[in-house]
């Protein structure tokens, strides 16, 4: 049998065949130097919805935060080692601990009830050991330094919440599911690593793990300390340099030249004499000493240990926590300091308050079984007590708020009906509108007295308009019409006071064009009519 021969197929022919089959199936012609077709996915179903490309076998690692550049221990060391950073953290904790809070229904139309009171009493000692302020400071420490606040809700045998116990967040290792997220109960969501070993498993129903700044491509949160880790490193080394200024070095405080004819023995003898004379005697160092001629001192150490760079470091650290840097930098202007304080409160304190509110609302809904209640901080106005009192008075006068609403903002109990009646009795009578009918004397004795005004009585009209155009013969001043005979005048006061009788108006008038001066002071002779209106005449001076 004859042996067959093999003929290799041209690769170009194979390529054309593949293109022809692709055209027959997809209807697409090959592009000339085109992008090509995407490769076939290798894990379409297995990786569908995966949040990020986490390291392989990340759940088998036994050190929390081992995949991050900065460890928990390093962040704690930075926060404790840099005194400026520690002061700022403690300042933020002080501000938060001083805030007042309450538990109220989410529906503001409903009053507080016994459940609100019970939840408030429970949170006075959340872990049954520390009071609210101390417990909150511990939670904020975990959030501000390592952003890994962990709370273990310990329950009774009857599955009711007994205590909210804090756990060192640096011992908690997160567990990820196939999609890179926290597994749902009853699967393990967190592991507590003790002595380098996984000691305890927790599900999401057994541990509250609350980072403030999580990121989609990271396992753990991003704390303010970690955000300024480079700045803190520089500041620590700068502080070490400043410390060594006083403790280390082989360069003496000063070098003093001696005559060139002295030999080493003479220099040594004089050095011993000088040291014995001044060493340990601080008072003698302040006295002038006579030394041989030709000696010229040369001081070697720099004089300033603090400059603008220290201010820059303080500003960066304060900005990371939104705390005003005023105590740590050169004194700014007073207006600038006040602006900085207001900005720090709005940008720093409010977000921290929101995080605490979110944490406490989760506790109320999931562990205290009170989903219709919510935690809120009381109103914090950036005004002093006197200014706030004036604002509240204006709100009550123009009926924006009631007295009880103002008292509620101050944390006081509502006024009793007797107190409200007494307050109404002390209120001034409403102004009488021109042409209005007299009020019922029997129902309102004060209105009766206001209408029985005699021509010799005084009437006060107050307006806050920026300008008032006075036309002849009718004048509109506030809510009262004044009939005037005279030239047209423009009144531009902050207020206008008109008394019955010959009274000078507290304002300046635009004078007639023929007048020598542009501003004149006019007087009005006025009487009150039976309907309460004021009829007056401008007297030319």
C-alpha positions as CSV (number, residue, x, y, z in Angstrom):
1,X,0.0,0.0,0.0
2,X,1.4,3.3,-1.0
3,X,2.3,5.6,1.9
4,X,0.3,8.8,2.0
5,X,1.8,12.3,2.2
6,X,0.7,15.1,4.6
7,X,0.3,18.6,3.4
8,X,0.4,21.3,6.1
9,X,-2.5,23.7,6.1
10,X,-1.7,27.4,5.7
11,X,-2.4,29.2,9.0
12,X,-3.9,32.0,7.1
13,X,-6.5,29.6,5.7
14,X,-7.4,28.6,9.2
15,X,-7.8,32.2,10.2
16,X,-10.0,32.9,7.3
17,X,-12.1,29.8,8.1
18,X,-12.5,31.0,11.7
19,X,-13.6,34.4,10.5
20,X,-16.1,32.9,8.1
21,X,-17.6,30.8,10.9
22,X,-17.7,33.8,13.2
23,X,-19.5,35.9,10.5
24,X,-22.0,33.1,9.9
25,X,-22.8,32.9,13.7
26,X,-22.6,36.6,14.8
27,X,-23.1,38.5,11.5
28,X,-20.0,40.6,12.4
29,X,-17.2,41.2,9.9
30,X,-13.7,41.4,11.3
31,X,-12.4,44.9,11.9
32,X,-9.2,46.0,10.3
33,X,-6.8,46.6,13.2
34,X,-9.9,46.6,15.4
35,X,-10.2,46.1,19.2
36,X,-11.0,42.5,18.9
37,X,-13.6,40.5,20.8
38,X,-13.4,40.3,24.6
39,X,-12.0,37.2,26.1
40,X,-14.4,34.7,27.5
41,X,-14.8,35.2,31.3
42,X,-13.4,32.3,33.4
43,X,-15.6,32.8,36.5
44,X,-18.9,34.3,35.3
45,X,-21.0,32.7,38.0
46,X,-18.4,32.2,40.7
47,X,-17.3,35.9,40.8
48,X,-20.6,37.6,39.8
49,X,-21.1,40.7,42.1
50,X,-17.7,40.4,43.8
51,X,-17.1,43.8,45.4
52,X,-13.3,43.9,45.0
53,X,-10.2,41.8,44.2
54,X,-9.4,40.7,47.7
55,X,-6.2,38.6,48.4
56,X,-6.7,34.8,47.9
57,X,-7.3,32.9,51.2
58,X,-7.6,36.1,53.1
59,X,-9.9,34.4,55.7
60,X,-7.1,32.0,56.7
61,X,-4.8,34.8,57.9
62,X,-4.8,35.1,61.7
63,X,-3.5,38.7,62.1
64,X,-6.1,41.5,61.8
65,X,-5.2,44.1,59.2
66,X,-2.3,42.1,57.9
67,X,-3.0,43.1,54.3
68,X,-2.8,46.8,55.1
69,X,0.3,49.1,55.0
70,X,-0.4,50.4,58.5
71,X,-1.2,48.1,61.4
72,X,-3.5,48.7,64.3
73,X,-0.5,48.7,66.7
74,X,1.3,51.4,64.7
75,X,-1.8,53.7,64.7
76,X,-2.2,53.3,68.5
77,X,1.5,54.0,69.0
78,X,1.2,57.2,66.8
79,X,-1.8,58.4,68.7
80,X,-0.1,57.9,72.1
81,X,3.4,59.0,71.1
82,X,2.6,62.4,69.5
83,X,1.3,64.6,72.2
84,X,-0.4,67.1,69.9
85,X,-2.4,64.4,68.2
86,X,-3.4,63.0,71.6
87,X,-4.5,66.4,72.8
88,X,-6.7,66.8,69.7
89,X,-8.3,63.4,70.1
90,X,-9.1,64.1,73.8
91,X,-10.5,67.5,72.8
92,X,-12.9,65.9,70.4
93,X,-13.9,63.3,73.0
94,X,-14.5,66.1,75.6
95,X,-16.7,67.9,73.1
96,X,-18.8,64.8,72.4
97,X,-19.1,63.8,76.0
98,X,-20.4,67.2,77.0
99,X,-23.4,67.0,74.6
100,X,-26.8,66.3,75.9
101,X,-29.0,63.7,74.2
102,X,-32.5,62.1,74.4
103,X,-34.5,59.2,73.1
104,X,-37.7,60.3,71.2
105,X,-40.2,58.8,68.9
106,X,-39.3,59.0,65.2
107,X,-42.8,60.5,64.7
108,X,-42.4,64.0,66.2
109,X,-46.1,64.3,66.6
110,X,-46.1,61.6,69.3
111,X,-45.0,62.4,72.9
112,X,-42.3,60.6,74.7
113,X,-43.5,57.5,76.6
114,X,-42.3,55.0,79.2
115,X,-40.2,53.2,76.6
116,X,-38.2,56.4,75.9
117,X,-37.5,56.7,79.6
118,X,-36.5,53.1,80.0
119,X,-34.1,53.3,77.0
120,X,-32.6,56.5,78.5
121,X,-32.1,54.9,81.9
122,X,-30.4,51.9,80.3
123,X,-27.9,54.1,78.3
124,X,-26.9,56.0,81.4
125,X,-24.7,52.9,82.1
126,X,-24.5,51.1,78.7
127,X,-22.1,48.4,79.9
128,X,-23.3,48.2,83.5
129,X,-19.9,49.5,84.5
130,X,-19.1,52.9,83.0
131,X,-21.4,55.9,82.7
132,X,-22.5,57.3,79.4
133,X,-19.7,59.9,79.1
134,X,-16.9,57.4,79.9
135,X,-18.4,54.7,77.6
136,X,-18.7,57.2,74.8
137,X,-15.1,58.3,75.1
138,X,-14.0,54.7,74.8
139,X,-16.1,54.1,71.7
140,X,-14.7,57.3,70.1
141,X,-11.1,56.3,70.9
142,X,-11.6,53.2,68.8
143,X,-13.2,55.1,66.0
144,X,-10.8,58.1,65.9
145,X,-7.6,56.1,66.2
146,X,-8.2,52.8,64.4
147,X,-11.7,53.1,63.0
148,X,-12.7,49.7,64.3
149,X,-15.3,50.3,67.0
150,X,-16.6,46.9,68.2
151,X,-19.5,46.5,70.7
152,X,-20.6,43.1,72.1
153,X,-24.3,43.2,73.1
154,X,-24.4,40.8,76.0
155,X,-27.8,39.2,76.5
156,X,-29.6,37.6,79.4
157,X,-30.9,34.0,79.4
158,X,-34.2,35.4,78.2
159,X,-32.5,37.0,75.2
160,X,-32.9,40.6,76.4
161,X,-30.1,43.1,76.2
162,X,-28.1,43.3,79.4
163,X,-25.0,45.3,78.5
164,X,-23.2,46.9,75.6
165,X,-19.6,45.8,76.3
166,X,-16.7,47.3,74.3
167,X,-14.1,45.0,72.6
168,X,-10.7,46.0,71.5
169,X,-11.2,46.6,67.8
170,X,-7.6,45.6,66.9
171,X,-8.4,42.0,68.0
172,X,-11.3,41.7,65.5
173,X,-10.6,40.1,62.1
174,X,-13.2,40.5,59.5
175,X,-14.3,37.5,57.5
176,X,-15.4,37.9,53.9
177,X,-17.8,35.8,51.8
178,X,-17.4,34.9,48.1
179,X,-18.4,38.4,47.1
180,X,-16.0,40.2,49.4
181,X,-18.7,41.3,51.8
182,X,-19.6,40.5,55.4
183,X,-21.4,37.1,55.5
184,X,-25.0,37.0,56.6
185,X,-26.1,35.2,59.8
186,X,-25.7,32.5,60.9
187,X,-22.3,32.4,59.1
188,X,-19.2,33.6,60.8
189,X,-18.7,37.3,60.1
190,X,-15.9,38.2,62.6
191,X,-13.1,36.4,64.5
192,X,-11.5,37.6,67.7
193,X,-7.7,36.9,67.5
194,X,-6.2,36.4,71.0
195,X,-2.6,35.2,71.6
196,X,-2.2,34.9,67.8
197,X,-5.0,32.4,67.5
198,X,-8.7,32.6,66.4
199,X,-10.4,32.5,69.8
200,X,-14.0,33.4,69.2
201,X,-16.4,33.5,66.2
202,X,-19.1,36.1,65.9
203,X,-21.9,36.4,63.4
204,X,-23.5,39.8,62.5
205,X,-26.2,39.2,65.1
206,X,-23.6,38.7,67.8
207,X,-21.3,41.7,67.4
208,X,-21.7,45.3,66.4
209,X,-18.7,46.3,64.2
210,X,-19.0,50.0,63.2
211,X,-16.2,51.6,61.1
212,X,-16.9,55.2,60.3
213,X,-15.0,55.4,57.1
214,X,-15.1,52.0,55.2
215,X,-13.9,51.8,51.6
216,X,-15.0,49.5,48.8
217,X,-11.5,48.2,48.1
218,X,-10.4,47.7,51.7
219,X,-11.3,45.3,54.5
220,X,-10.9,47.8,57.3
221,X,-11.8,51.4,57.9
222,X,-9.7,54.5,57.3
223,X,-9.2,56.5,60.5
224,X,-8.1,60.1,60.8
225,X,-4.9,58.9,62.4
226,X,-4.1,56.7,59.4
227,X,-4.9,59.6,57.0
228,X,-2.1,61.7,58.5
229,X,0.3,58.9,59.2
230,X,3.2,60.6,57.2
231,X,2.6,63.9,58.9
232,X,2.7,62.3,62.3
233,X,5.9,60.5,61.4
234,X,7.5,63.8,60.5
235,X,6.2,65.4,63.7
236,X,7.5,62.6,65.9
237,X,11.0,62.8,64.4
238,X,10.9,66.6,64.8
239,X,10.0,66.2,68.4
240,X,12.8,63.7,68.9
241,X,15.2,66.2,67.4
242,X,14.0,68.9,69.8
243,X,14.4,66.5,72.7
244,X,17.9,65.6,71.7
245,X,18.7,69.3,71.7
246,X,18.7,69.1,75.5
247,X,19.8,65.5,76.0
248,X,22.3,64.5,73.3
249,X,25.1,65.7,71.1
250,X,28.9,66.1,71.2
251,X,29.0,69.8,70.3
252,X,29.3,72.0,73.5
253,X,27.1,75.0,74.2
254,X,29.9,77.3,73.0
255,X,33.5,77.3,72.0
256,X,35.8,79.9,73.5
257,X,39.2,80.7,72.0
258,X,42.3,81.0,74.1
259,X,45.7,82.6,73.4
260,X,47.6,80.7,70.8
261,X,50.7,80.5,73.2
262,X,48.8,78.1,75.6
263,X,49.8,74.5,75.5
264,X,47.3,71.6,76.1
265,X,48.1,71.3,79.8
266,X,47.3,75.0,80.3
267,X,44.0,74.7,78.4
268,X,43.1,71.6,80.5
269,X,43.9,73.4,83.8
270,X,41.8,76.4,82.8
271,X,39.0,74.2,81.7
272,X,38.9,72.4,85.1
273,X,39.0,75.8,86.8
274,X,36.1,77.0,84.8
275,X,34.0,73.9,85.3
276,X,34.6,73.9,89.0
277,X,33.6,77.5,89.1
278,X,30.3,77.3,87.4
279,X,29.2,73.6,87.3
280,X,26.1,73.1,89.4
281,X,26.0,76.7,90.5
282,X,23.2,78.3,88.5
283,X,23.4,81.6,90.3
284,X,27.1,82.0,89.5
285,X,26.4,81.5,85.8
286,X,24.5,84.8,85.8
287,X,27.6,86.8,87.0
288,X,30.3,88.3,84.8
289,X,33.7,86.7,84.9
290,X,37.1,88.1,84.1
291,X,39.2,85.9,81.9
292,X,42.5,86.4,80.1
293,X,42.5,88.6,77.0
294,X,42.1,87.3,73.5
295,X,39.2,85.0,74.3
296,X,36.3,85.2,71.9
297,X,33.2,83.0,72.5
298,X,31.5,81.2,69.6
299,X,28.0,79.8,70.3
300,X,27.2,76.7,68.3
301,X,23.6,75.8,69.0
302,X,20.7,77.4,67.1
303,X,18.5,79.7,69.1
304,X,15.0,78.8,67.8
305,X,13.4,75.4,68.2
306,X,10.0,76.4,66.8
307,X,9.2,77.9,63.5
308,X,6.5,78.0,60.8
309,X,6.9,74.3,60.0
310,X,5.6,73.5,63.5
311,X,2.5,75.6,62.7
312,X,2.0,73.8,59.5
313,X,2.2,70.4,61.2
314,X,-0.4,71.5,63.8
315,X,-2.7,72.8,61.1
316,X,-2.7,69.5,59.2
317,X,-3.4,67.4,62.3
318,X,-6.1,69.8,63.4
319,X,-7.7,69.8,60.0
320,X,-7.9,66.0,59.9
321,X,-10.0,66.1,63.1
322,X,-11.7,69.4,62.2
323,X,-10.5,71.0,65.5
324,X,-9.5,74.6,65.5
325,X,-5.7,75.0,65.5
326,X,-5.7,78.3,67.4
327,X,-4.1,77.0,70.6
328,X,-1.2,75.5,68.7
329,X,-0.2,78.2,66.3
330,X,0.7,81.8,66.2
331,X,-2.2,83.9,67.5
332,X,-4.5,84.9,64.6
333,X,-7.0,87.8,64.6
334,X,-10.0,87.5,66.9
335,X,-12.4,87.3,63.9
336,X,-10.3,84.6,62.3
337,X,-10.3,82.6,65.5
338,X,-14.1,82.8,65.8
339,X,-14.5,81.8,62.1
340,X,-12.1,78.8,62.7
341,X,-14.1,77.7,65.7
342,X,-17.4,77.8,63.9
343,X,-16.0,75.9,60.9
344,X,-14.4,73.3,63.1
345,X,-17.7,72.7,64.9
346,X,-19.7,72.4,61.7
347,X,-17.2,70.2,59.9
348,X,-15.9,68.0,62.7
349,X,-18.4,67.8,65.6
350,X,-21.5,67.3,63.5
351,X,-20.2,64.3,61.4
352,X,-19.0,62.7,64.6
353,X,-22.4,63.3,66.2
354,X,-24.0,61.7,63.1
355,X,-21.9,58.6,63.5
356,X,-22.8,58.2,67.2
357,X,-26.5,58.7,66.3
358,X,-26.3,56.0,63.6
359,X,-24.6,53.6,66.1
360,X,-27.2,54.2,68.8
361,X,-30.1,53.9,66.4
362,X,-28.9,50.5,65.3
363,X,-28.8,49.4,69.0
364,X,-32.3,50.8,69.6
365,X,-33.7,49.0,66.6
366,X,-31.9,45.6,66.6
367,X,-31.1,45.0,70.2
368,X,-33.5,47.0,72.3
369,X,-36.4,46.1,69.8
370,X,-37.5,49.8,69.6
371,X,-37.4,50.6,65.9
372,X,-39.9,53.4,66.2
373,X,-37.6,55.4,68.6
374,X,-34.4,57.2,67.7
375,X,-31.4,58.7,69.5
376,X,-30.7,62.4,69.0
377,X,-28.4,65.1,70.4
378,X,-30.1,68.2,71.8
379,X,-29.8,71.4,69.8
380,X,-26.4,73.0,70.0
381,X,-26.4,76.6,68.9
382,X,-23.1,78.4,68.2
383,X,-24.3,81.5,70.2
384,X,-23.9,82.7,73.8
385,X,-26.7,82.5,76.3
386,X,-27.7,86.2,76.0
387,X,-27.9,86.1,72.2
388,X,-30.0,82.9,72.3
389,X,-32.4,84.4,74.8
390,X,-32.9,87.4,72.6
391,X,-33.6,85.1,69.6
392,X,-36.1,83.1,71.6
393,X,-37.8,86.3,72.7
394,X,-38.2,87.5,69.1
395,X,-39.5,84.0,68.1
396,X,-42.2,84.1,70.8
397,X,-43.1,87.7,70.1
398,X,-43.7,87.1,66.4
399,X,-45.4,83.8,67.2
400,X,-42.8,81.6,65.4
401,X,-42.5,79.6,68.6
402,X,-44.5,79.1,71.8
403,X,-43.1,79.6,75.2
404,X,-43.3,75.8,75.8
405,X,-41.2,75.1,72.6
406,X,-38.5,77.5,73.9
407,X,-38.6,75.7,77.3
408,X,-38.3,72.3,75.6
409,X,-35.2,73.5,73.8
410,X,-33.7,74.5,77.2
411,X,-34.6,71.1,78.7
412,X,-37.3,72.5,80.9
413,X,-40.8,71.1,81.6
414,X,-43.8,72.7,79.9
415,X,-45.6,75.6,81.6
416,X,-48.7,74.7,83.6
417,X,-52.0,76.2,82.6
418,X,-51.8,78.6,85.5
419,X,-48.4,79.9,84.4
420,X,-49.7,80.3,80.8
421,X,-52.7,82.4,82.1
422,X,-50.3,84.5,84.1
423,X,-48.1,85.0,81.1
424,X,-51.1,86.1,79.0
425,X,-52.1,88.6,81.7
426,X,-48.7,90.3,81.6
427,X,-48.6,90.5,77.8
428,X,-49.1,94.1,76.3
429,X,-52.4,94.8,74.5
430,X,-52.4,94.5,70.7
431,X,-52.2,97.7,68.7
432,X,-55.5,99.3,67.6
433,X,-55.9,99.3,63.9
434,X,-57.4,102.4,62.2
435,X,-61.0,101.9,61.4
436,X,-61.3,98.8,63.4
437,X,-64.3,98.2,65.6
438,X,-63.7,98.3,69.4
439,X,-63.2,94.9,71.0
440,X,-65.8,93.3,73.3
441,X,-65.3,95.0,76.6
442,X,-66.6,92.0,78.6
443,X,-64.3,89.5,76.9
444,X,-61.1,91.7,76.8
445,X,-60.8,94.4,79.5
446,X,-57.4,95.4,78.2
447,X,-58.8,96.2,74.8
448,X,-61.5,98.4,76.5
449,X,-58.8,100.4,78.2
450,X,-56.8,100.8,75.0
451,X,-59.8,102.2,73.1
452,X,-60.7,104.7,75.9
453,X,-57.7,106.9,74.9
454,X,-58.0,110.6,75.7
455,X,-56.5,113.3,73.5
456,X,-53.8,113.9,76.2
457,X,-52.7,110.3,76.4
458,X,-49.5,109.2,74.7
459,X,-49.4,106.8,71.8
460,X,-46.2,105.0,70.6
461,X,-45.8,103.9,67.0
462,X,-42.8,101.7,66.2
463,X,-41.6,100.6,62.7
464,X,-38.5,98.8,61.6
465,X,-38.7,99.8,57.9
466,X,-35.5,101.1,56.4
467,X,-37.4,104.1,54.9
468,X,-40.9,105.5,55.1
469,X,-42.4,107.7,52.4
470,X,-44.6,110.4,54.0
471,X,-47.2,111.7,51.6
472,X,-49.7,114.5,52.0
473,X,-52.2,114.3,53.6
474,X,-52.0,110.6,54.8
475,X,-48.9,109.1,56.4
476,X,-48.4,105.4,57.0
477,X,-46.2,104.9,60.0
478,X,-46.0,101.2,61.1
479,X,-49.6,100.1,61.4
480,X,-51.0,103.5,62.2
481,X,-52.1,106.2,59.7
482,X,-51.0,109.8,60.5
483,X,-52.8,112.6,58.7
484,X,-50.3,115.4,58.1
485,X,-50.4,118.9,56.5
486,X,-47.1,119.8,55.0
487,X,-44.4,118.9,52.5
488,X,-43.7,115.3,51.4
489,X,-40.9,113.8,53.5
490,X,-38.9,110.7,53.6
491,X,-38.1,109.2,57.0
492,X,-35.1,106.9,57.3
493,X,-34.7,105.8,60.9
494,X,-34.4,102.4,62.5
495,X,-37.6,103.3,64.4
496,X,-40.2,106.2,64.5
497,X,-41.7,107.3,67.8
498,X,-44.8,109.5,67.7
499,X,-46.3,110.8,70.9
500,X,-49.6,112.6,71.2
501,X,-48.9,116.3,71.7
502,X,-46.0,118.4,70.4
503,X,-43.3,115.8,70.0
504,X,-40.2,115.6,67.9
505,X,-40.1,112.6,65.6
506,X,-37.0,110.5,66.1
507,X,-35.9,110.8,62.5
508,X,-34.5,113.1,59.8
509,X,-36.7,114.5,57.0
510,X,-35.7,115.3,53.4
511,X,-36.1,119.0,53.3
512,X,-37.8,120.8,50.4
513,X,-35.7,121.7,47.5
514,X,-35.6,125.4,48.4
515,X,-34.2,124.7,51.9
516,X,-30.6,125.5,52.7
517,X,-30.0,122.2,54.4
518,X,-30.9,118.8,53.1
519,X,-31.9,117.3,56.5
520,X,-34.4,118.9,58.9
521,X,-35.9,117.8,62.2
522,X,-39.7,118.2,62.2
523,X,-42.3,118.1,65.0
524,X,-45.8,116.9,64.9
525,X,-48.8,118.2,66.9
526,X,-51.1,115.2,67.1
527,X,-54.3,114.0,68.8
528,X,-55.9,110.6,68.8
529,X,-59.3,110.3,67.3
530,X,-62.2,108.2,68.6
531,X,-61.3,105.4,66.2
532,X,-57.8,105.2,67.6
533,X,-56.1,106.9,64.6
534,X,-53.5,109.7,65.1
535,X,-54.3,113.0,63.4
536,X,-51.4,115.4,63.3
537,X,-49.8,118.4,61.6
538,X,-46.2,119.1,60.8
539,X,-45.0,122.4,62.2
540,X,-42.6,124.3,60.1
541,X,-39.6,125.6,62.0
